[in-house]
Amino acid sequence: MTYRNLFLEIGKTPEEIQHRVNDTFDEIFYGVNKFYETTEDGTMGYLVDTGNIDTRTEGISYGMMMAVQMDKKKEFDQLWTWAMTNMYLDEGENKGYFAWSVDPSGRKNAYGPAPDGEEFFAMALIFASHRWGDGEGIYNYSLKAKELLKVVLHHEEMYGGHNMWNEDGLIKFVPGLEFTDPSYHLPHFYDLFAENCFDEDKELWKKCAAASREYLKKACHPVTGLSPEYSYYDGKPYPDHEHFGGRHDWFYSDAYRTIANIGLDYEWADKDTEFGQWCKATANNLQAFFANLPVEDSRGIYEIDGTILEGKALHPVGLTATIAQASLAADGEYALKAVEEFWNTPLRTGERRYYDNCLYLFAMLALSGNYRIW
């Protein structure tokens, strides 16, 4: 498979592109503003959510994906060891899942999972198996991925709890609640899960991929391309303002990832499909929306129809990164402009740098042709 390098298209050289990719990884993991830490004995590593001072399955699994894409096996194994040692739940109603929030000391802050962590764990493990081969125990990557892919679909029959995907093949926000998060929908991952799971679940993962593609068409606004943070299964914004820290029916932090995922789906799986044409149109719409905003409102908070709300984006650098990653699918007048703006945007510093810079590195990998299927 040939992976597009959009930085070449804005005039950057292969050498400066690779240097920038390497520097981005090094800054996050080992630089002055790093948020990767290791235990004293060096056996485990973790990415710290610098805004909340915890480690999350989101961040640990993101770190594993970053590491496998960058061919960093040491860091991958350190992260996976942390996850299996401090996050894995071997008893209780969520047995077989991972605690979504853990203190840097290793103490669990919660005993429930967030399904985006599990799906990134599984995909990163599959890629690790293909890139480096399987080891023993928890480092038998392919087996651990298959086991995880089984439990997320069959938790109810295996352990009596809640599955992470509903009967229609749609991922849940959390296993025990019946709504979803558009940014969790990764049909390009599910295509690959179908090829790397236990044989009896192949058709189920194909069903999940098809269901998520249909769902995303409903969740993203047809004019702006914006999606909400949380939604009902029919794509309508989920309006519960009393739980989960306030509003999530708007285009805000979680939702930035949706367009980045759509861009990667187009690159990996759907260039020549009807869904791929929808990805292209949606990416063009979203980039046009942001390009035509007044400068003072260009990194704000919005209803998904584009209504500008009071307040500013909590993660403006992450938003810039995902607008640029949409250019994997976009072909409009703003596509390369978004890539240029991202290239000229530095990594974030300060207490909120974790989420922004995770999205930043993923965009750097994707737009340089280095976010690959292994």
N, C-alpha and C positions, 0 to 999 in steps of 0.2 A: 504494500500500500504506500502511495506517495502522500506525504503530509505537507500541506501548504505552509510556507514561511512568509507571513505578511510583512515582517520587518524588512525583508529583501525588497518588497514592493514599495516601501517608502524610502528606499535608497541606502539602507544600512548594509554593511559588509558582513559576510559569514563570520569573520573573526570578531567583530565588535558585538554581533548578536550573541555568539556563544559566550563571550566574556561577560556580557550583561546577564545572561541566564545563570552562569556560574556565580557571579557576584551576588545575585539576588538570593540564591540558595544559601550561600556562605553567610550573608548578612543575617538571615533569619535564624540560622542554626549556630553560627559561631561569631558573629560580628558584635560591634559595640551595642547595637540595639536588638540583639538576639532575644528570642523567647523560647529557645530550646535549652533544656537543662538535662543533666544526667545525674544518676545516683552516684554516691561516693565510690562505689566499687565498679562503676562503669558498665554494669550489666543492663541497666534500664535507662530510657530517656523519655522525655515528655515535652510537649509544647504547652506553655502556660497561656491561658486566656488572661492577658494582661489587664483587661478591664474588670474581670471578676475574680482574679487570682485563684483559679482552679484549673484542672485539666479536664478536658471533655472528650467524649468519644468522637465528636466532630473533629477536634484538633489532632487527636492521636491518629485517627484514620486518615485525615488529610496529610499528616506528616508521613505516614507510610506510603501514600500514593506519591507524594513528592519524592520520597527516597527511592522508590522503585523506578520512577521515571528518570531520575538522575543517576541511577546505578550506584546507589549508596547503601550497600547491604548492611554495613555496621549499624547505621542509624535506623534502618528498617527493623532490624532484629531488636535493637534497644527499645524502640517504640512498641513493638508487638509483645515483648516481654513485659513491659509496663502494663499493657492492656490485659494480658492474661493473668498477671500477678495481682493487680489492684482494681481492675474493672470487671473482670468476668464474674458472673453470678452463678455459683454452683449449687444454690438451693433457693427455696422460696418461690413465690408466684412468677418471678421472672427468670427462673433457672434457664441457663443457656444463652441469655442475653448479656449485655454489658451495661454497667452502671454509667449513666450519661455524664455525671459530674463527680470528680474525685479530687480531694485536696492534694496539693503537691507532696504532702507527707505520706500519701497513700491511703488515707482514710476516706471512705466513701461518704459523699455528701447526699447521695440519693441511691435508691435501690430499684430504680426503673430505668429503662433504656430510651434512647432517641433513635428511631430507625435509620436516619441518615448515616449514623455512625456504623451500624451493622452493614449497610450496603457498600460503604467505602472500605470497611475492613475486608469484606469478601472480594471485592474487585482488586484491591491491592494485593491480597494473598494469591489470587489467581495469576496476576502478572508476575509476582515474585517467583512462583513455581515455574512459570514459563521462562523467565529470564535467568534464574540462578539454579533451578532444580530444587527438589525437596530434600529436607533434612530429617532429623528424628524428633519425636515428641511434638511440641508446639510448633516446631520449624518444618514440620511436614505440611507445607503451605497449602497444597492442593486438597489434602484431606480436611484440614481445618476449615477451608473455604466451603467444601461440600457439606460438612457438618453444620456450619452456620447457615448456609442457604436452605438446608432442610428445616432447621428449627424455626426460622422466621416465617416459613409457610405453614408449618405443622405444629406450632407450639401447643395449641389446644389439645390435640390428640396425644402428643408426647408427654406434656407436663401439666395439662389442665389449665393453662393460662390463656392469654390472648395472642392470636397471630398478628404479625406486623402488616400483612396485606389482607384486604377484605376479600369477600367471595367473588367480587367482580375484577379482582386483580389490581386494585389500587392501594398504594402504600398509605398507611395511617400516620398521623402526626405523632401519636404514641399508641401502643397496642390496645389500651383499654378505652380509647375514645374514637368516635365515629366521625372524624373529619380529617383533613389532610393539609399538607404544606406543598404548594406547587414546586418549590425548589428541591424537594425530596425526589421528584420524579425523574428518573434517569433511564429512559428506555434503551439507550445505547449500552448501558451496563447490563440490562436484563437480557438483551440479545446474547451477550457473552456468558451470562449466568446459564442460559439454556444450553450452551456448549460445554460447560464445565461443572455442572451439578451432578447429583446422582441421577441415573437414567430416568427414574420414575417421575422426576419433576421437570423434565425438559419442556413438556407442553405447557405446564403451568407458568414457567418463566416466559415462554413465547406469548402466552395470554397476558401476562403483566406488561410486557413491552407494548403490545398493541393497545391495551387499555390506557396506559400512560400517554401514549401519543394522542389518542382521542381526547383524553382528559385535558392535556395541555392546550389543545385548540379551544377549549371552553374557558380555561382559566386565564388566558392572556387576552387582554382587551383588543378587539379587532381594529381599532384605530391607533391607539398609543403603543400597543405591544406590552404594556405593563401588566403585572400579575400581583395579586395580594400576597401577604405573608402566609395566611391560613385561608383555607376555603372548604366549602362543602364538596362532596364528591362530584357534584355537577358543575364545579368551577366557580360558583358564586362565592364572593368573599364571606368569610366567617366572621360574624359581627360581635362575638362575645368580648366585651371590653372589661369584664370584671375579673377575669382570670388571666394567667400567663403574662402578668405585667402590663396590662392595658391593651390598647388597640393592636390588632394584627390584620385588619381587613383592608389595609392600605398598602401602597408600594413603599416598603421600608426595608430594613437591613436583610432579613432572610430572603426577601424577594429578589434581591440583586442577582442571586445565583441562578435564578430561573433562566434568564436570557443567556448566561454563560453556558449552561447545560444544553440549551437549544443549539447554540453555536457548535458545541462539541458533538452533539448528536448528528448534526448535518455533516461534519467533517468525517466522523467515523462510520456512519451508517446510512444516511438518507439523502445524499446529494441528488440521486436520480429517482426519487420517489415523490408521490403526491405530498407526503408529509414534509419532505425536504423543501418543496415549493412553499409550503406554509411557513416553515422555519425561516426561509429567506425573506418572505413578506413581513413576518413578525419582527425579525431583526432590523429590517429597513425601517419599519414603523417606529420602533423604539429609538433608533438612532436619530431619526428625523424629529421625534418629540423632544429629545434632549438638545439637539442642535438648534432648535427654534425657540427655546426658552430664553427669557431675559437672563442676562449673566448672573444677576443677583439671586435668581431662583433656580439656577442650573444644577445645584446639589441640595435639593430640598426634600420635602415630604409631599406625596401626591396621592390623591384618590386614583384608582386604576384608569378612570376616564380622563386623567390629566389635570383635574382640578388641583390647583396649588394650595397647600395647607400651610398653616403657621409652623415655623420651626425649620431647622436645617438637618441634613443627613448626619447621622451619627458616624457613618463610615464613608466619607466622600471619596477617599482614594480607592476603596473597594468598588464603589460605584463606577468610577472612571475605568477601572480594570475590566469590569464585566461588560460595560458598554463597548469597550474595545474588543473583547472576546466574541461579541456578537458578530464581528466582521468576518468570522469564519464562514458565516452563512450570508451575511449582507452583501449586496452588490450595488447599493445606492450611492448617491453623491457624498454621503457622510462616512462611508465605511473606512477608507484609508485615513481620513481626518481623525477619526476616533482612535485609530492605531497610533498615529503621530502624537496625539495628545497624551495617550498612555505612555508612550516611549519617553516623553518629556516630563513625566510625573515621577518624582522620587518615591521610594518607600516611605511609609508613614513612620513617624517617631512618636513617643509619648505613650500614655497608658492605654490607649485604644488601638495600638498598632497590630495586635494579634489578628483580628478578623480581616482588616484591610489588607494586611500583607500576605495572608494565606490566599485571598482572592487574587492578589497581585502576582504571586508566584505561579498560580495556576494559569493566569492569563499570559504570563511571560512564556511558560511552557507551550501553551496552546498556539499562540500567535507566532512562535518560532519554529513550529513543526515538531516540537519535542514532547508533546502530550500524546502518547502513542499506545496502540493496542499491542500488548506483549503476549 
